[in-house]
Amino acid sequence: MSDWIEAISVTFPSEAHMIQGFLESEGIVTILKDELTTQVNNLYSNAIGGVKVMVRAEDYENAQLILKKGRYINPEKPQKIEIVFLTSTTDKKRCPFCHSENIGKKKNPDVITLIISLMLNVIFPIFRRTDMCFDCGKEWIYKRKMRADNIT
């Protein structure tokens, strides 16, 4: 019998089932550990370390590559949000980097606004909207370029 190693740990059983299906579609045999405990009470999930997707020891390296390909594991550091200055020829329906039309909006938490709203006990919107390209993975925000005659 082979040894089983934890490939990834997630909070909810539904996430674990999605990952299990993804790995098994690539030919990796998996089992779920602590799934039933978190189904009984979701608050136990953090206490026990979440639902663990286990793979065979000999499949571990391949499973990690598959999880990176499926973007379940992202070892890269967070991507910087680019600033794109608006011009008269800017097409907001295309990515300014790869010119793809496969773009969408993304809400990112704004930490400074969150801290201020907690200190003042006032509810402010805590999300900052950015645009994201699903083909090249870049994120950006549009800003108007300030003209030198506007600065006094």
VENWO-V909568 format. One record per backbone hydrogen bond with DSSP energy under -1.0 kcal/mol. NH is the residue of the N-H (numbers start at 1). CO is the residue of the C=O. E is the energy in kcal/mol with one decimal. If there is no record, write none. Layout:
# VENWO-V909568
nh = <NH | NH>
co = <CO | CO>
e = <E | E>
This chain:
# VENWO-V909568
nh = <5 | 7 | 8 | 10 | 16 | 17 | 18 | 19 | 20 | 21 | 22 | 23 | 24 | 25 | 27 | 28 | 31 | 33 | 38 | 39 | 40 | 41 | 44 | 45 | 48 | 50 | 51 | 52 | 53 | 54 | 55 | 57 | 59 | 63 | 64 | 65 | 66 | 67 | 68 | 69 | 70 | 72 | 73 | 82 | 84 | 86 | 90 | 94 | 95 | 99 | 103 | 104 | 106 | 108 | 110 | 114 | 115 | 116 | 117 | 118 | 119 | 120 | 122 | 128 | 130 | 131 | 132 | 133 | 134 | 137 | 140 | 141 | 143 | 150>
co = <55 | 53 | 53 | 51 | 12 | 13 | 14 | 15 | 16 | 17 | 18 | 19 | 20 | 21 | 24 | 23 | 54 | 52 | 34 | 35 | 36 | 37 | 41 | 42 | 44 | 45 | 10 | 33 | 8 | 31 | 5 | 3 | 56 | 59 | 60 | 61 | 62 | 63 | 64 | 65 | 66 | 67 | 67 | 139 | 141 | 143 | 87 | 91 | 100 | 95 | 101 | 132 | 130 | 128 | 126 | 110 | 111 | 112 | 113 | 114 | 115 | 116 | 117 | 108 | 106 | 140 | 104 | 138 | 102 | 133 | 131 | 82 | 84 | 147>
e = <-3.3 | -3.0 | -1.1 | -2.5 | -1.6 | -2.4 | -1.7 | -2.2 | -2.7 | -2.4 | -2.0 | -2.7 | -2.6 | -1.7 | -1.1 | -2.3 | -1.8 | -2.7 | -1.3 | -1.5 | -1.7 | -1.6 | -1.6 | -1.3 | -2.1 | -3.3 | -3.0 | -2.2 | -2.9 | -3.1 | -2.8 | -2.3 | -1.2 | -2.6 | -2.3 | -1.8 | -2.2 | -2.5 | -1.9 | -2.2 | -2.2 | -2.6 | -1.4 | -2.8 | -2.9 | -2.7 | -1.1 | -1.4 | -2.5 | -1.5 | -1.7 | -2.2 | -2.8 | -2.9 | -3.4 | -1.8 | -2.4 | -2.3 | -2.5 | -2.0 | -2.1 | -2.2 | -1.4 | -3.6 | -2.9 | -2.9 | -2.9 | -2.3 | -2.7 | -1.2 | -2.3 | -2.0 | -2.2 | -1.3>
